[in-house]
């Protein structure tokens, strides 16, 4: 006889989501649904009729964790629709901005995922806020990496949260030689710290992998060797930056993409049949309450080749570097492996950057209404924006953000894990939920269906 | 610390001028702003300064720019009696210019804006702690660029391109031209060309700056200097120790602090009156007092 348990809200990630879990008598998940319950932002509708300069700024506001990815993806989607080619130096600065955001985001996620882990060789869970060593020096290192990455983002992008410098056709301003050397020095400092941090985090995750059990809310739970395994594919468009429809060989194909309704994907209405008041942060939802994932989910279910796919650091490494470790720990380790890459890339781009060159395209056509798309490899995965611009106005705009892709994939990955570790699996995806709430749903013929779930 | 209703709080007040002849040659008066910023730049107290330079495309039109070397600072010497939105660059200086310690020169209203920005850094993330030195200048009122064209070309009958220096002093607006001609306009003429916003300003000597300076109160070629804050005192003491300025006690020079107080009192009293008038302007729809 299976039980239904609900963890709502899930904690230690951005946004508002919940887990509805069907578990067997041993507490192992038979079917899990992880769904976004953040209210729909409506950015796509706001964008229609606005000028192409406004839309990336609006798109950025969907969330403050990866506004850089959204700005860059939206800017490039407009450029792709209008056929704008940007100067090389603008491209280099955009990569610097992208990598700074990625390094910062990994460091931030370290703080969120560390409390699930143990100090190697002990049965003590890590509290990143404790003043005691060795955790304190790790926390300081994390904050310094964040500070470095945000400062680099600030210089190259004008602002690290909602960058002001990127614009259609390149950037508003190039940086001064002094700013370039400041970023270079910071990246060099960040690189050494990131290497240490990467090694520390990998040691901590490997230690968790070797453990037999973990303690959650007073319960001792066995950690399965296949924690977080799934058989879905990976989708990544670039090891670092992204791709767009302007590329000679675009690495993403809108024809292979389809979106389905949560109604067709998630579980139907059911009653919560078990509760655990001692589960961390307020316990699970009390018995007797109702859950209806089909109706409550605030995101579409995007499919690539008819299947949900995983996006994110592991997808990038699997696609471009031959990385093949499955499961939650494999995913976490892949994320740490991107730490040093981000700083190496910043250094490489700064070396190539010419601070006296123009960073704005000579010619900016106003658009003829053709569809353009750009995929940006945000810290959490491919962030694809699609746009149509005609005579300077945006006619159509859509955002396919990383966590939207990961929702159904992670739901599959929950199967076989003890329910107490469902959040550990979920956190492996570094979820960023607020941008993942969309309600533009199309049917088989790609027609917009009545958006009945919104009401 | 002296506390004065019209001159603000200051730790010391002296008459000073730069000992660097190069700076003095192109400066408005004693070369205090340029000299102090150049010293701070050389000593690493600031990485760069936001000053105003002349727009290369239009004569005597000021535009803000970020100077990161003493040579660039020398470009900015002298006064342009027109609006230069220096604060517009305050954020950019810490961004694409990559400055960590910013110096800034500004009028009293710009010093107020700067301090308000430091107190409530809305849209100025990571900027407040990077303000290293704020040099304020004395200001009675300012003119829009169109007014300067009108005054120089129509009232002064001189081509603006030909002007080498403008000055307000001894109750007159002075225009010095390249060809050697000197035009004086009585201030009565200039009043109607002033920026109306200046008529509600209750600050004459940049009360909120670290160091404020201006020509009033000292003989030609000298400047009156108020050292106001701890930071200002520190920089000023270092600059004095390095021999950047020669000074005289303000009591020993003519016309002295009395004239500064007189003009400050005049400006503030007059502007308080216009604030009262604005409050009563129209019927039941007074204009806003920006100070409350």
Interface residues (C-beta under 8 A of the other chain):
Chain A: X151 X154 X155 X158 X159 X160 X161 X165 X173 X174 X175 X176 X178 X179 X180 X181 X182 X183
Chain B: X47 X48 X68 X92 X94 X95 X96 X97 X98 X99 X100 X125 X126
